[in-house]
Amino acid sequence: MESTPQTGADSREATPPMTVWLLPVLAAWIIPGAGHFMLKKTGRGALLFGAVLLMFLFGLGMGGSMFTPEKGPDYLTSLINYGGFICNLAAGGMYLLATMFGYSQPDMPGDVHDYGTKFLVTAGLLNILAMVDAYEIAVGKKD
Amino acid sequence: MPKINLSHFEAAFLFSVFVSVVMGITSKKTQNERVHYGLYCFGCFIVALFGIGWAMRLGHG
């Protein structure tokens, strides 16, 4: 369906067609930095890939646990579980592979395990930043 | 998966490096700005790491 022509500020703020950005953003979700590679930003893609992958691997190595989307006894626990799960899921292919091959470890007491859990969550959050960046490059908001 | 046992400082240092790299790349538009912002973020993390560390030590006596 074709969009109707818009004028002034409306045309500047118009949502770009999905075909332009969907593939790079999807690739960026599955493999960190892949969106940048697709958009010929190889240097930045390599740095994003390295940073997010290393963060995820350090998280796994430190015995971090993955969150599961389950209701807790109170609202805050549920919020932490669902929020953590979304952040873990944002790590894309790494999260899927880690859970598929049984690297998802149970939550254990201990400071190193706790750092690991935070590393895993942050890897997902950093991948969201990389996906947003890939989107902005794809739609021409950024070089 | 090999077990990695990092101290709090080592974990916080690595965290700072990775987050600063991604923040630098995704937040700014030119190469120069990216490098400067990444270094700025890293500096802020390290200052906060030592600052809060000392504040906790002094707070606990």
N, CA and C atoms of all chains as a GROMACS GRO file, in nm:
protein
  612
    1MET      N    1   0.084  -0.119   0.000
    1MET     CA    2   0.000   0.000   0.000
    1MET      C    3   0.088   0.125   0.000
    2GLU      N    4   0.059   0.217  -0.088
    2GLU     CA    5   0.140   0.338  -0.095
    2GLU      C    6   0.093   0.440   0.007
    3SER      N    7   0.191   0.508   0.067
    3SER     CA    8   0.152   0.609   0.165
    3SER      C    9   0.114   0.738   0.092
    4THR      N   10   0.025   0.812   0.152
    4THR     CA   11  -0.018   0.938   0.090
    4THR      C   12   0.090   1.043   0.110
    5PRO      N   13   0.107   1.133   0.011
    5PRO     CA   14   0.210   1.235   0.025
    5PRO      C   15   0.180   1.327   0.143
    6GLN      N   16   0.286   1.364   0.214
    6GLN     CA   17   0.269   1.452   0.328
    6GLN      C   18   0.349   1.579   0.306
    7THR      N   19   0.316   1.680   0.381
    7THR     CA   20   0.385   1.808   0.363
    7THR      C   21   0.454   1.851   0.491
    8GLY      N   22   0.553   1.942   0.477
    8GLY     CA   23   0.617   2.006   0.591
    8GLY      C   24   0.681   1.909   0.686
    9ALA      N   25   0.659   1.932   0.817
    9ALA     CA   26   0.722   1.854   0.922
    9ALA      C   27   0.679   1.708   0.917
   10ASP      N   28   0.553   1.682   0.874
   10ASP     CA   29   0.503   1.546   0.869
   10ASP      C   30   0.587   1.458   0.777
   11SER      N   31   0.627   1.512   0.661
   11SER     CA   32   0.704   1.432   0.565
   11SER      C   33   0.843   1.401   0.618
   12ARG      N   34   0.900   1.494   0.696
   12ARG     CA   35   1.033   1.469   0.753
   12ARG      C   36   1.028   1.359   0.858
   13GLU      N   37   0.918   1.351   0.931
   13GLU     CA   38   0.906   1.254   1.039
   13GLU      C   39   0.843   1.122   0.994
   14ALA      N   40   0.813   1.110   0.864
   14ALA     CA   41   0.746   0.989   0.816
   14ALA      C   42   0.831   0.866   0.842
   15THR      N   43   0.765   0.756   0.879
   15THR     CA   44   0.836   0.630   0.906
   15THR      C   45   0.892   0.574   0.776
   16PRO      N   46   1.021   0.542   0.772
   16PRO     CA   47   1.078   0.486   0.649
   16PRO      C   48   1.021   0.346   0.621
   17PRO      N   49   1.018   0.305   0.495
   17PRO     CA   50   0.962   0.173   0.464
   17PRO      C   51   1.040   0.061   0.532
   18MET      N   52   0.965  -0.041   0.573
   18MET     CA   53   1.024  -0.150   0.651
   18MET      C   54   1.131  -0.226   0.572
   19THR      N   55   1.115  -0.230   0.441
   19THR     CA   56   1.209  -0.307   0.358
   19THR      C   57   1.352  -0.252   0.368
   20VAL      N   58   1.363  -0.123   0.400
   20VAL     CA   59   1.495  -0.060   0.408
   20VAL      C   60   1.571  -0.106   0.531
   21TRP      N   61   1.501  -0.118   0.643
   21TRP     CA   62   1.572  -0.140   0.770
   21TRP      C   63   1.550  -0.277   0.834
   22LEU      N   64   1.449  -0.349   0.790
   22LEU     CA   65   1.415  -0.474   0.861
   22LEU      C   66   1.529  -0.576   0.860
   23LEU      N   67   1.588  -0.597   0.743
   23LEU     CA   68   1.693  -0.700   0.732
   23LEU      C   69   1.817  -0.666   0.816
   24PRO      N   70   1.870  -0.540   0.804
   24PRO     CA   71   1.986  -0.507   0.888
   24PRO      C   72   1.957  -0.518   1.038
   25VAL      N   73   1.836  -0.475   1.079
   25VAL     CA   74   1.802  -0.480   1.222
   25VAL      C   75   1.789  -0.626   1.268
   26LEU      N   76   1.726  -0.708   1.184
   26LEU     CA   77   1.711  -0.850   1.218
   26LEU      C   78   1.848  -0.919   1.225
   27ALA      N   79   1.934  -0.886   1.128
   27ALA     CA   80   2.069  -0.943   1.128
   27ALA      C   81   2.146  -0.898   1.252
   28ALA      N   82   2.127  -0.769   1.290
   28ALA     CA   83   2.196  -0.716   1.409
   28ALA      C   84   2.148  -0.786   1.535
   29TRP      N   85   2.021  -0.826   1.537
   29TRP     CA   86   1.970  -0.897   1.655
   29TRP      C   87   2.032  -1.037   1.662
   30ILE      N   88   2.035  -1.107   1.548
   30ILE     CA   89   2.083  -1.245   1.550
   30ILE      C   90   2.234  -1.251   1.576
   31ILE      N   91   2.310  -1.170   1.503
   31ILE     CA   92   2.456  -1.164   1.523
   31ILE      C   93   2.493  -1.018   1.550
   32PRO      N   94   2.546  -0.987   1.668
   32PRO     CA   95   2.581  -0.848   1.696
   32PRO      C   96   2.677  -0.792   1.590
   33GLY      N   97   2.646  -0.674   1.541
   33GLY     CA   98   2.733  -0.610   1.442
   33GLY      C   99   2.704  -0.650   1.298
   34ALA      N  100   2.621  -0.754   1.279
   34ALA     CA  101   2.594  -0.801   1.142
   34ALA      C  102   2.519  -0.696   1.061
   35GLY      N  103   2.433  -0.618   1.128
   35GLY     CA  104   2.362  -0.511   1.059
   35GLY      C  105   2.459  -0.409   1.001
   36HIS      N  106   2.563  -0.378   1.078
   36HIS     CA  107   2.664  -0.282   1.032
   36HIS      C  108   2.743  -0.341   0.915
   37PHE      N  109   2.772  -0.470   0.924
   37PHE     CA  110   2.843  -0.534   0.811
   37PHE      C  111   2.759  -0.525   0.685
   38MET      N  112   2.628  -0.551   0.698
   38MET     CA  113   2.539  -0.544   0.581
   38MET      C  114   2.536  -0.405   0.522
   39LEU      N  115   2.551  -0.304   0.608
   39LEU     CA  116   2.546  -0.165   0.562
   39LEU      C  117   2.685  -0.110   0.530
   40LYS      N  118   2.782  -0.201   0.518
   40LYS     CA  119   2.919  -0.170   0.478
   40LYS      C  120   2.994  -0.085   0.582
   41LYS      N  121   2.956  -0.098   0.708
   41LYS     CA  122   3.028  -0.031   0.816
   41LYS      C  123   3.106  -0.139   0.891
   42THR      N  124   3.206  -0.194   0.824
   42THR     CA  125   3.272  -0.314   0.877
   42THR      C  126   3.351  -0.289   1.005
   43GLY      N  127   3.417  -0.176   1.014
   43GLY     CA  128   3.497  -0.147   1.134
   43GLY      C  129   3.411  -0.140   1.257
   44ARG      N  130   3.304  -0.064   1.247
   44ARG     CA  131   3.213  -0.051   1.361
   44ARG      C  132   3.144  -0.184   1.390
   45GLY      N  133   3.109  -0.257   1.284
   45GLY     CA  134   3.046  -0.388   1.301
   45GLY      C  135   3.137  -0.484   1.376
   46ALA      N  136   3.265  -0.482   1.340
   46ALA     CA  137   3.361  -0.572   1.406
   46ALA      C  138   3.376  -0.537   1.554
   47LEU      N  139   3.382  -0.406   1.583
   47LEU     CA  140   3.395  -0.364   1.724
   47LEU      C  141   3.271  -0.401   1.805
   48LEU      N  142   3.154  -0.381   1.746
   48LEU     CA  143   3.030  -0.417   1.816
   48LEU      C  144   3.022  -0.568   1.838
   49PHE      N  145   3.058  -0.643   1.734
   49PHE     CA  146   3.057  -0.789   1.745
   49PHE      C  147   3.149  -0.834   1.859
   50GLY      N  148   3.271  -0.781   1.859
   50GLY     CA  149   3.369  -0.819   1.961
   50GLY      C  150   3.322  -0.782   2.101
   51ALA      N  151   3.274  -0.659   2.118
   51ALA     CA  152   3.236  -0.612   2.252
   51ALA      C  153   3.118  -0.692   2.306
   52VAL      N  154   3.014  -0.710   2.224
   52VAL     CA  155   2.893  -0.779   2.273
   52VAL      C  156   2.922  -0.929   2.294
   53LEU      N  157   2.993  -0.989   2.199
   53LEU     CA  158   3.023  -1.132   2.212
   53LEU      C  159   3.110  -1.160   2.335
   54LEU      N  160   3.215  -1.079   2.354
   54LEU     CA  161   3.303  -1.100   2.470
   54LEU      C  162   3.226  -1.081   2.600
   55MET      N  163   3.140  -0.979   2.602
   55MET     CA  164   3.062  -0.956   2.724
   55MET      C  165   2.974  -1.078   2.755
   56PHE      N  166   2.912  -1.132   2.651
   56PHE     CA  167   2.826  -1.250   2.670
   56PHE      C  168   2.907  -1.371   2.715
   57LEU      N  169   3.024  -1.392   2.650
   57LEU     CA  170   3.107  -1.508   2.686
   57LEU      C  171   3.161  -1.496   2.829
   58PHE      N  172   3.203  -1.375   2.866
   58PHE     CA  173   3.248  -1.355   3.005
   58PHE      C  174   3.133  -1.383   3.102
   59GLY      N  175   3.014  -1.341   3.065
   59GLY     CA  176   2.896  -1.367   3.149
   59GLY      C  177   2.873  -1.516   3.168
   60LEU      N  178   2.883  -1.590   3.058
   60LEU     CA  179   2.866  -1.736   3.068
   60LEU      C  180   2.977  -1.798   3.151
   61GLY      N  181   3.101  -1.752   3.125
   61GLY     CA  182   3.217  -1.806   3.196
   61GLY      C  183   3.211  -1.781   3.346
   62MET      N  184   3.152  -1.669   3.384
   62MET     CA  185   3.142  -1.638   3.527
   62MET      C  186   3.022  -1.709   3.592
   63GLY      N  187   2.953  -1.789   3.513
   63GLY     CA  188   2.842  -1.867   3.572
   63GLY      C  189   2.714  -1.787   3.586
   64GLY      N  190   2.698  -1.686   3.501
   64GLY     CA  191   2.575  -1.606   3.507
   64GLY      C  192   2.455  -1.689   3.465
   65SER      N  193   2.340  -1.653   3.519
   65SER     CA  194   2.218  -1.729   3.485
   65SER      C  195   2.130  -1.648   3.392
   66MET      N  196   2.047  -1.719   3.316
   66MET     CA  197   1.951  -1.654   3.227
   66MET      C  198   1.818  -1.641   3.302
   67PHE      N  199   1.747  -1.535   3.272
   67PHE     CA  200   1.616  -1.515   3.335
   67PHE      C  201   1.510  -1.592   3.257
   68THR      N  202   1.409  -1.637   3.330
   68THR     CA  203   1.295  -1.701   3.263
   68THR      C  204   1.171  -1.615   3.289
   69PRO      N  205   1.084  -1.607   3.188
   69PRO     CA  206   0.966  -1.519   3.205
   69PRO      C  207   0.862  -1.585   3.294
   70GLU      N  208   0.874  -1.565   3.422
   70GLU     CA  209   0.777  -1.626   3.515
   70GLU      C  210   0.735  -1.526   3.622
   71LYS      N  211   0.616  -1.547   3.670
   71LYS     CA  212   0.563  -1.458   3.773
   71LYS      C  213   0.631  -1.489   3.906
   72GLY      N  214   0.666  -1.384   3.977
   72GLY     CA  215   0.726  -1.403   4.108
   72GLY      C  216   0.623  -1.384   4.218
   73PRO      N  217   0.666  -1.397   4.342
   73PRO     CA  218   0.572  -1.377   4.454
   73PRO      C  219   0.524  -1.233   4.466
   74ASP      N  220   0.604  -1.138   4.414
   74ASP     CA  221   0.561  -0.998   4.419
   74ASP      C  222   0.587  -0.931   4.284
   75TYR      N  223   0.536  -0.809   4.273
   75TYR     CA  224   0.542  -0.736   4.146
   75TYR      C  225   0.687  -0.712   4.103
   76LEU      N  226   0.774  -0.674   4.198
   76LEU     CA  227   0.913  -0.643   4.165
   76LEU      C  228   0.987  -0.764   4.108
   77THR      N  229   0.965  -0.880   4.171
   77THR     CA  230   1.030  -1.003   4.122
   77THR      C  231   0.984  -1.036   3.980
   78SER      N  232   0.853  -1.021   3.956
   78SER     CA  233   0.800  -1.046   3.822
   78SER      C  234   0.863  -0.951   3.722
   79LEU      N  235   0.874  -0.824   3.762
   79LEU     CA  236   0.934  -0.722   3.674
   79LEU      C  237   1.079  -0.757   3.641
   80ILE      N  238   1.153  -0.801   3.742
   80ILE     CA  239   1.294  -0.838   3.722
   80ILE      C  240   1.302  -0.960   3.629
   81ASN      N  241   1.214  -1.059   3.652
   81ASN     CA  242   1.216  -1.180   3.568
   81ASN      C  243   1.185  -1.149   3.423
   82TYR      N  244   1.077  -1.074   3.400
   82TYR     CA  245   1.037  -1.044   3.262
   82TYR      C  246   1.138  -0.949   3.196
   83GLY      N  247   1.182  -0.847   3.269
   83GLY     CA  248   1.280  -0.752   3.214
   83GLY      C  249   1.411  -0.821   3.181
   84GLY      N  250   1.457  -0.906   3.273
   84GLY     CA  251   1.581  -0.980   3.250
   84GLY      C  252   1.570  -1.072   3.131
   85PHE      N  253   1.452  -1.136   3.118
   85PHE     CA  254   1.432  -1.227   3.004
   85PHE      C  255   1.437  -1.150   2.872
   86ILE      N  256   1.374  -1.034   2.868
   86ILE     CA  257   1.376  -0.954   2.744
   86ILE      C  258   1.520  -0.913   2.711
   87CYS      N  259   1.596  -0.872   2.812
   87CYS     CA  260   1.737  -0.833   2.790
   87CYS      C  261   1.819  -0.953   2.742
   88ASN      N  262   1.798  -1.068   2.803
   88ASN     CA  263   1.869  -1.190   2.758
   88ASN      C  264   1.833  -1.222   2.614
   89LEU      N  265   1.705  -1.212   2.583
   89LEU     CA  266   1.657  -1.243   2.448
   89LEU      C  267   1.715  -1.146   2.345
   90ALA      N  268   1.742  -1.023   2.388
   90ALA     CA  269   1.797  -0.922   2.295
   90ALA      C  270   1.937  -0.959   2.248
   91ALA      N  271   2.003  -1.051   2.320
   91ALA     CA  272   2.136  -1.096   2.275
   91ALA      C  273   2.126  -1.184   2.151
   92GLY      N  274   2.005  -1.219   2.112
   92GLY     CA  275   1.980  -1.286   1.984
   92GLY      C  276   2.035  -1.426   1.973
   93GLY      N  277   2.112  -1.449   1.867
   93GLY     CA  278   2.164  -1.583   1.838
   93GLY      C  279   2.246  -1.640   1.951
   94MET      N  280   2.322  -1.556   2.019
   94MET     CA  281   2.406  -1.605   2.130
   94MET      C  282   2.319  -1.663   2.240
   95TYR      N  283   2.209  -1.594   2.270
   95TYR     CA  284   2.117  -1.643   2.374
   95TYR      C  285   2.053  -1.774   2.330
   96LEU      N  286   2.008  -1.778   2.203
   96LEU     CA  287   1.941  -1.899   2.154
   96LEU      C  288   2.036  -2.018   2.156
   97LEU      N  289   2.160  -1.996   2.111
   97LEU     CA  290   2.259  -2.105   2.110
   97LEU      C  291   2.292  -2.150   2.253
   98ALA      N  292   2.312  -2.052   2.342
   98ALA     CA  293   2.349  -2.085   2.480
   98ALA      C  294   2.240  -2.167   2.548
   99THR      N  295   2.115  -2.130   2.528
   99THR     CA  296   2.006  -2.207   2.591
   99THR      C  297   1.988  -2.342   2.522
  100MET      N  298   2.006  -2.343   2.388
  100MET     CA  299   1.988  -2.469   2.313
  100MET      C  300   2.092  -2.573   2.355
  101PHE      N  301   2.216  -2.528   2.377
  101PHE     CA  302   2.323  -2.622   2.411
  101PHE      C  303   2.342  -2.638   2.563
  102GLY      N  304   2.250  -2.588   2.639
  102GLY     CA  305   2.250  -2.614   2.783
  102GLY      C  306   2.348  -2.531   2.864
  103TYR      N  307   2.386  -2.412   2.812
  103TYR     CA  308   2.476  -2.326   2.890
  103TYR      C  309   2.400  -2.233   2.985
  104SER      N  310   2.269  -2.242   2.981
  104SER     CA  311   2.190  -2.161   3.073
  104SER      C  312   2.199  -2.223   3.212
  105GLN      N  313   2.268  -2.154   3.300
  105GLN     CA  314   2.296  -2.211   3.431
  105GLN      C  315   2.194  -2.165   3.534
  106PRO      N  316   2.170  -2.248   3.635
  106PRO     CA  317   2.075  -2.206   3.738
  106PRO      C  318   2.131  -2.090   3.821
  107ASP      N  319   2.041  -2.012   3.877
  107ASP     CA  320   2.082  -1.898   3.960
  107ASP      C  321   2.143  -1.950   4.090
  108MET      N  322   2.267  -1.907   4.115
  108MET     CA  323   2.336  -1.953   4.236
  108MET      C  324   2.384  -1.834   4.317
  109PRO      N  325   2.395  -1.852   4.449
  109PRO     CA  326   2.449  -1.741   4.528
  109PRO      C  327   2.598  -1.724   4.501
  110GLY      N  328   2.649  -1.605   4.514
  110GLY     CA  329   2.791  -1.580   4.491
  110GLY      C  330   2.810  -1.457   4.407
  111ASP      N  331   2.913  -1.377   4.442
  111ASP     CA  332   2.930  -1.250   4.372
  111ASP      C  333   2.970  -1.268   4.225
  112VAL      N  334   3.057  -1.366   4.196
  112VAL     CA  335   3.102  -1.383   4.057
  112VAL      C  336   2.984  -1.425   3.968
  113HIS      N  337   2.898  -1.514   4.020
  113HIS     CA  338   2.779  -1.554   3.943
  113HIS      C  339   2.689  -1.433   3.916
  114ASP      N  340   2.681  -1.348   4.017
  114ASP     CA  341   2.598  -1.229   4.005
  114ASP      C  342   2.653  -1.134   3.898
  115TYR      N  343   2.786  -1.115   3.898
  115TYR     CA  344   2.847  -1.031   3.792
  115TYR      C  345   2.816  -1.094   3.656
  116GLY      N  346   2.825  -1.226   3.648
  116GLY     CA  347   2.800  -1.296   3.522
  116GLY      C  348   2.660  -1.270   3.471
  117THR      N  349   2.562  -1.277   3.562
  117THR     CA  350   2.423  -1.250   3.524
  117THR      C  351   2.409  -1.108   3.468
  118LYS      N  352   2.476  -1.014   3.534
  118LYS     CA  353   2.471  -0.874   3.487
  118LYS      C  354   2.539  -0.860   3.351
  119PHE      N  355   2.648  -0.931   3.330
  119PHE     CA  356   2.717  -0.928   3.200
  119PHE      C  357   2.624  -0.979   3.090
  120LEU      N  358   2.552  -1.088   3.118
  120LEU     CA  359   2.461  -1.146   3.017
  120LEU      C  360   2.349  -1.048   2.983
  121VAL      N  361   2.294  -0.985   3.086
  121VAL     CA  362   2.186  -0.888   3.063
  121VAL      C  363   2.239  -0.768   2.985
  122THR      N  364   2.358  -0.720   3.024
  122THR     CA  365   2.413  -0.601   2.958
  122THR      C  366   2.449  -0.631   2.813
  123ALA      N  367   2.494  -0.753   2.785
  123ALA     CA  368   2.524  -0.789   2.645
  123ALA      C  369   2.398  -0.771   2.560
  124GLY      N  370   2.283  -0.811   2.613
  124GLY     CA  371   2.157  -0.792   2.540
  124GLY      C  372   2.124  -0.646   2.523
  125LEU      N  373   2.144  -0.567   2.628
  125LEU     CA  374   2.114  -0.423   2.619
  125LEU      C  375   2.206  -0.354   2.518
  126LEU      N  376   2.333  -0.393   2.517
  126LEU     CA  377   2.427  -0.334   2.420
  126LEU      C  378   2.386  -0.373   2.278
  127ASN      N  379   2.334  -0.495   2.263
  127ASN     CA  380   2.290  -0.538   2.130
  127ASN      C  381   2.169  -0.456   2.084
  128ILE      N  382   2.085  -0.415   2.179
  128ILE     CA  383   1.972  -0.328   2.142
  128ILE      C  384   2.026  -0.195   2.088
  129LEU      N  385   2.129  -0.140   2.154
  129LEU     CA  386   2.191  -0.016   2.105
  129LEU      C  387   2.246  -0.036   1.963
  130ALA      N  388   2.309  -0.153   1.942
  130ALA     CA  389   2.366  -0.182   1.808
  130ALA      C  390   2.253  -0.193   1.705
  131MET      N  391   2.139  -0.251   1.744
  131MET     CA  392   2.025  -0.264   1.651
  131MET      C  393   1.969  -0.126   1.617
  132VAL      N  394   1.958  -0.040   1.718
  132VAL     CA  395   1.906   0.096   1.693
  132VAL      C  396   2.002   0.172   1.601
  133ASP      N  397   2.131   0.153   1.623
  133ASP     CA  398   2.231   0.219   1.539
  133ASP      C  399   2.220   0.170   1.395
  134ALA      N  400   2.203   0.038   1.378
  134ALA     CA  401   2.188  -0.019   1.243
  134ALA      C  402   2.063   0.039   1.176
  135TYR      N  403   1.956   0.055   1.255
  135TYR     CA  404   1.832   0.115   1.201
  135TYR      C  405   1.859   0.257   1.152
  136GLU      N  406   1.927   0.335   1.235
  136GLU     CA  407   1.952   0.476   1.200
  136GLU      C  408   2.041   0.488   1.075
  137ILE      N  409   2.137   0.398   1.062
  137ILE     CA  410   2.222   0.399   0.943
  137ILE      C  411   2.139   0.359   0.820
  138ALA      N  412   2.055   0.255   0.837
  138ALA     CA  413   1.976   0.204   0.724
  138ALA      C  414   1.879   0.309   0.670
  139VAL      N  415   1.821   0.388   0.761
  139VAL     CA  416   1.722   0.488   0.715
  139VAL      C  417   1.786   0.622   0.682
  140GLY      N  418   1.919   0.632   0.695
  140GLY     CA  419   1.991   0.751   0.654
  140GLY      C  420   1.996   0.861   0.758
  141LYS      N  421   1.961   0.830   0.882
  141LYS     CA  422   1.970   0.933   0.987
  141LYS      C  423   2.114   0.952   1.032
  142LYS      N  424   2.198   0.854   0.999
  142LYS     CA  425   2.335   0.853   1.048
  142LYS      C  426   2.423   0.800   0.936
  143ASP      N  427   2.551   0.840   0.940
  143ASP     CA  428   2.644   0.791   0.837
  143ASP      C  429   2.698   0.654   0.879
  144MET      N  430   3.221  -2.505   2.927
  144MET     CA  431   3.256  -2.362   2.937
  144MET      C  432   3.358  -2.343   3.049
  145PRO      N  433   3.476  -2.286   3.017
  145PRO     CA  434   3.573  -2.265   3.125
  145PRO      C  435   3.521  -2.165   3.228
  146LYS      N  436   3.549  -2.195   3.353
  146LYS     CA  437   3.503  -2.105   3.460
  146LYS      C  438   3.597  -1.985   3.470
  147ILE      N  439   3.539  -1.868   3.477
  147ILE     CA  440   3.618  -1.745   3.490
  147ILE      C  441   3.589  -1.688   3.628
  148ASN      N  442   3.696  -1.659   3.701
  148ASN     CA  443   3.678  -1.606   3.835
  148ASN      C  444   3.743  -1.468   3.843
  149LEU      N  445   3.664  -1.366   3.829
  149LEU     CA  446   3.717  -1.230   3.828
  149LEU      C  447   3.688  -1.161   3.960
  150SER      N  448   3.778  -1.070   3.998
  150SER     CA  449   3.751  -0.988   4.115
  150SER      C  450   3.650  -0.880   4.075
  151HIS      N  451   3.599  -0.811   4.174
  151HIS     CA  452   3.503  -0.704   4.145
  151HIS      C  453   3.566  -0.599   4.054
  152PHE      N  454   3.693  -0.563   4.084
  152PHE     CA  455   3.760  -0.460   4.003
  152PHE      C  456   3.777  -0.507   3.859
  153GLU      N  457   3.822  -0.631   3.841
  153GLU     CA  458   3.842  -0.683   3.705
  153GLU      C  459   3.710  -0.687   3.627
  154ALA      N  460   3.604  -0.732   3.694
  154ALA     CA  461   3.473  -0.739   3.627
  154ALA      C  462   3.426  -0.599   3.590
  155ALA      N  463   3.442  -0.505   3.683
  155ALA     CA  464   3.396  -0.367   3.656
  155ALA      C  465   3.480  -0.303   3.545
  156PHE      N  466   3.609  -0.335   3.542
  156PHE     CA  467   3.698  -0.280   3.438
  156PHE      C  468   3.655  -0.332   3.300
  157LEU      N  469   3.634  -0.464   3.291
  157LEU     CA  470   3.590  -0.521   3.162
  157LEU      C  471   3.454  -0.466   3.120
  158PHE      N  472   3.365  -0.456   3.217
  158PHE     CA  473   3.232  -0.400   3.190
  158PHE      C  474   3.247  -0.260   3.130
  159SER      N  475   3.335  -0.179   3.191
  159SER     CA  476   3.356  -0.041   3.143
  159SER      C  477   3.408  -0.040   3.000
  160VAL      N  478   3.502  -0.128   2.970
  160VAL     CA  479   3.562  -0.132   2.836
  160VAL      C  480   3.453  -0.164   2.732
  161PHE      N  481   3.379  -0.272   2.756
  161PHE     CA  482   3.280  -0.316   2.656
  161PHE      C  483   3.169  -0.212   2.638
  162VAL      N  484   3.119  -0.160   2.749
  162VAL     CA  485   3.009  -0.063   2.739
  162VAL      C  486   3.058   0.066   2.672
  163SER      N  487   3.180   0.109   2.705
  163SER     CA  488   3.232   0.233   2.645
  163SER      C  489   3.248   0.219   2.494
  164VAL      N  490   3.296   0.102   2.449
  164VAL     CA  491   3.312   0.078   2.305
  164VAL      C  492   3.177   0.093   2.234
  165VAL      N  493   3.075   0.025   2.289
  165VAL     CA  494   2.944   0.028   2.223
  165VAL      C  495   2.881   0.167   2.233
  166MET      N  496   2.893   0.231   2.348
  166MET     CA  497   2.837   0.366   2.364
  166MET      C  498   2.904   0.464   2.268
  167GLY      N  499   3.035   0.453   2.256
  167GLY     CA  500   3.108   0.543   2.165
  167GLY      C  501   3.061   0.524   2.022
  168ILE      N  502   3.046   0.400   1.979
  168ILE     CA  503   3.008   0.372   1.840
  168ILE      C  504   2.865   0.417   1.811
  169THR      N  505   2.775   0.389   1.905
  169THR     CA  506   2.633   0.410   1.874
  169THR      C  507   2.582   0.551   1.907
  170SER      N  508   2.658   0.628   1.986
  170SER     CA  509   2.602   0.755   2.032
  170SER      C  510   2.638   0.875   1.945
  171LYS      N  511   2.747   0.866   1.871
  171LYS     CA  512   2.794   0.986   1.800
  171LYS      C  513   2.799   0.963   1.649
  172LYS      N  514   2.813   1.074   1.577
  172LYS     CA  515   2.800   1.065   1.431
  172LYS      C  516   2.932   1.066   1.355
  173THR      N  517   3.037   1.126   1.412
  173THR     CA  518   3.165   1.126   1.340
  173THR      C  519   3.267   1.041   1.415
  174GLN      N  520   3.370   1.000   1.342
  174GLN     CA  521   3.471   0.911   1.399
  174GLN      C  522   3.540   0.973   1.521
  175ASN      N  523   3.574   1.101   1.507
  175ASN     CA  524   3.641   1.172   1.617
  175ASN      C  525   3.555   1.177   1.741
  176GLU      N  526   3.428   1.212   1.720
  176GLU     CA  527   3.334   1.220   1.832
  176GLU      C  528   3.318   1.084   1.900
  177ARG      N  529   3.317   0.979   1.818
  177ARG     CA  530   3.300   0.844   1.874
  177ARG      C  531   3.415   0.807   1.965
  178VAL      N  532   3.538   0.835   1.916
  178VAL     CA  533   3.657   0.801   1.996
  178VAL      C  534   3.655   0.881   2.126
  179HIS      N  535   3.628   1.011   2.115
  179HIS     CA  536   3.628   1.096   2.234
  179HIS      C  537   3.520   1.054   2.333
  180TYR      N  538   3.401   1.024   2.281
  180TYR     CA  539   3.292   0.987   2.371
  180TYR      C  540   3.318   0.852   2.437
  181GLY      N  541   3.376   0.758   2.360
  181GLY     CA  542   3.410   0.628   2.418
  181GLY      C  543   3.511   0.644   2.531
  182LEU      N  544   3.614   0.726   2.507
  182LEU     CA  545   3.715   0.749   2.611
  182LEU      C  546   3.654   0.822   2.731
  183TYR      N  547   3.565   0.917   2.702
  183TYR     CA  548   3.498   0.991   2.809
  183TYR      C  549   3.416   0.896   2.897
  184CYS      N  550   3.340   0.808   2.832
  184CYS     CA  551   3.258   0.710   2.907
  184CYS      C  552   3.347   0.622   2.993
  185PHE      N  553   3.456   0.573   2.932
  185PHE     CA  554   3.547   0.486   3.006
  185PHE      C  555   3.604   0.559   3.127
  186GLY      N  556   3.646   0.684   3.106
  186GLY     CA  557   3.699   0.765   3.216
  186GLY      C  558   3.596   0.780   3.328
  187CYS      N  559   3.471   0.808   3.288
  187CYS     CA  560   3.365   0.825   3.388
  187CYS      C  561   3.344   0.696   3.468
  188PHE      N  562   3.346   0.582   3.399
  188PHE     CA  563   3.330   0.454   3.468
  188PHE      C  564   3.441   0.433   3.571
  189ILE      N  565   3.565   0.462   3.529
  189ILE     CA  566   3.678   0.437   3.619
  189ILE      C  567   3.674   0.533   3.738
  190VAL      N  568   3.642   0.661   3.711
  190VAL     CA  569   3.630   0.757   3.822
  190VAL      C  570   3.521   0.711   3.919
  191ALA      N  571   3.407   0.669   3.864
  191ALA     CA  572   3.297   0.622   3.949
  191ALA      C  573   3.337   0.497   4.026
  192LEU      N  574   3.411   0.407   3.960
  192LEU     CA  575   3.454   0.283   4.024
  192LEU      C  576   3.541   0.312   4.147
  193PHE      N  577   3.641   0.399   4.127
  193PHE     CA  578   3.728   0.432   4.241
  193PHE      C  579   3.654   0.519   4.342
  194GLY      N  580   3.577   0.616   4.292
  194GLY     CA  581   3.506   0.708   4.382
  194GLY      C  582   3.409   0.634   4.472
  195ILE      N  583   3.325   0.550   4.412
  195ILE     CA  584   3.225   0.478   4.492
  195ILE      C  585   3.294   0.375   4.581
  196GLY      N  586   3.402   0.316   4.529
  196GLY     CA  587   3.478   0.219   4.610
  196GLY      C  588   3.532   0.284   4.737
  197TRP      N  589   3.593   0.402   4.720
  197TRP     CA  590   3.646   0.473   4.837
  197TRP      C  591   3.534   0.520   4.928
  198ALA      N  592   3.424   0.567   4.868
  198ALA     CA  593   3.310   0.614   4.950
  198ALA      C  594   3.257   0.499   5.037
  199MET      N  595   3.250   0.379   4.980
  199MET     CA  596   3.202   0.265   5.058
  199MET      C  597   3.300   0.228   5.168
  200ARG      N  598   3.430   0.235   5.133
  200ARG     CA  599   3.531   0.200   5.234
  200ARG      C  600   3.527   0.300   5.350
  201LEU      N  601   3.521   0.428   5.315
  201LEU     CA  602   3.517   0.531   5.420
  201LEU      C  603   3.385   0.524   5.498
  202GLY      N  604   3.277   0.494   5.426
  202GLY     CA  605   3.146   0.485   5.492
  202GLY      C  606   3.139   0.371   5.591
  203HIS      N  607   3.208   0.262   5.559
  203HIS     CA  608   3.206   0.146   5.650
  203HIS      C  609   3.308   0.159   5.762
  204GLY      N  610   3.399   0.256   5.750
  204GLY     CA  611   3.497   0.279   5.855
  204GLY      C  612   3.615   0.185   5.850
   0.00000   0.00000   0.00000
